Amino acid sequence: MMDDLRRAGRSAVDLAVDHLAAVPGGPVWRPVAEADRSWLTRQPLPGAGRPLADLLHDVRDRILPYPMGNGHPRFFGWVNSPPSPAGVLVAPLAAAMNPSCAGGEHAGVLLERTVVRWLAELVDFPYQPGAGLLASGASVATVIALATARQRAVRRQGHNVRETGLYGQRPLAIYVSAEAHSCVRKAVELLGMGSRYIRTVPVDGAYRMETGALRRLITADREAGVRPFFVAASAGTVNTGTVDPLDEVAGIARECGLWFHIDGAYGALGILAEGARHLYAGLERADSLVLDPHKWLGVPVDAGCVLFRDPVEARDTFSLVPPYLRDDEADALGWFSEYGPEQTRPFRALRVWATISHLGREGIVRLVGRTTRLARTLAAMIEASDDFDLLAPAVTSVIAFRYRPATLDAAATDALNQAIPAVVRGRGHAFLTGTRLSGTAALRACILHPETTEADLTALLDEIRTVVREATA
Ligand SMILES: Cc1ncc(COP(=O)(O)O)c(C=O)c1O
């Protein structure tokens, strides 16, 4: 078996590298051929097994030809980076070790402590041992943060949410900007806090949370007998890459006794771009900060992270150690599984460690700096054109814009911009996704690929023009 694995493993390495090398020269995305779709979705459960080498033929012929597109330098959709080479290199080794990083004394757990500290250091968040853990992504990291905040709020009323739930509590209000990611609302709903108690704080013309409105909403809730408890600011919104006025939000949170959460899933690393640090003032004051190594950093999916100011509160929220999990040799921090909902936990830390070790802090600064500069270039191209509008200032590496033909009215322009992303994707020369901003259809380009060039940005705009020309011809 080991000889088979060695032989097939060598072929798998070649397949992976050939795939990565071919991606930039191929289409960004292609539809799945009918025969392959049928194979992908309808295979019967195999009765007898097959040799390892055989499996690779299917991977080569039926799976690798249909990537999502995010390995390509002209992929500008959502927030999905190409995989870091170091992450690709070590992923099979994590599988070979296959530990559960719930806890115990082994490399997976010990390395996770280091990478969590490194992530905190990268964004200058005050690190305390035990105050953070990896998760599948920002969505789960946000659930961990909100659950912890909920427990603290209920503890302050002399109860334990784990015993009583929220029964008998006054409703707890959650404040997010109109531009917050949907993962916050999902977490609120999941934790039984009720989306009715989410207060949507308006944003200013640059899509930043309006702190005056935040204050007014908090006051109104107090007067209505609702308890203000959690404010989530963004360090890099998904629509426009905007950073909220973190320091001001931190001040209001402290003054009003709210938990201060920052969603830096995509944009926290933007603090490393030249001249950007002042935008992030106040990040270090958060009670919890979410940032995703599987976004800007390029760690192969999945790798999210939540950092806490205080490690004790997360443990108080999640720790449950039955006799069969008791570890009398554990150090004072205990197990990772005491700080979040996952018991068996994958060895995510190896991919994060390898990616950061390969790039070093300097390489990460270069990556963030380069992609941020490209975003500024795209914004400048849009502003210099007479057929596109820039919809928000370029702050990080997300650009929101709109195609604006001279001849169409507002409704037709809206319909056109809504239709553009799917048509662009279908042609395979570029990949972008859309959104809605201030009630109208918008295009957005998120630049994360280290090999994207200015020529790719020109190609993106030209591709949109071509699509529109063909649609209106
Ligand atoms: C700002 C922001 N927050 C949260 C998320 C959710 O992250 P995940 O998909 O890793 O759960 C995203 C995803 O793009 C995001 O951009």
The ligand as a MOL file (V3000), in Angstrom:
LIG
                    3D

  0  0  0     0  0            999 V3000
M  V30 BEGIN CTAB
M  V30 COUNTS 16 16 0 0 0
M  V30 BEGIN ATOM
M  V30 1 C -16.2910 40.8470 5.3420 0
M  V30 2 C -16.6440 39.4060 5.3880 0
M  V30 3 N -17.0940 38.8710 6.5360 0
M  V30 4 C -17.4320 37.5680 6.6360 0
M  V30 5 C -17.3490 36.7210 5.5570 0
M  V30 6 C -17.7350 35.2660 5.7100 0
M  V30 7 O -16.5930 34.4960 5.6520 0
M  V30 8 P -16.6370 32.9010 5.4740 0
M  V30 9 O -17.2610 32.7040 4.1190 0
M  V30 10 O -15.2130 32.4970 5.5380 0
M  V30 11 O -17.4530 32.3310 6.5460 0
M  V30 12 C -16.8880 37.2400 4.3380 0
M  V30 13 C -16.8040 36.3780 3.1550 0
M  V30 14 O -16.4930 36.8010 2.0850 0
M  V30 15 C -16.5220 38.6000 4.2570 0
M  V30 16 O -16.0620 39.1320 3.1240 0
M  V30 END ATOM
M  V30 BEGIN BOND
M  V30 1 1 1 2
M  V30 2 1 2 3
M  V30 3 2 2 15
M  V30 4 2 3 4
M  V30 5 1 4 5
M  V30 6 1 5 6
M  V30 7 2 5 12
M  V30 8 1 6 7
M  V30 9 1 7 8
M  V30 10 2 8 9
M  V30 11 1 8 10
M  V30 12 1 8 11
M  V30 13 1 12 13
M  V30 14 1 12 15
M  V30 15 2 13 14
M  V30 16 1 15 16
M  V30 END BOND
M  V30 END CTAB
M  END
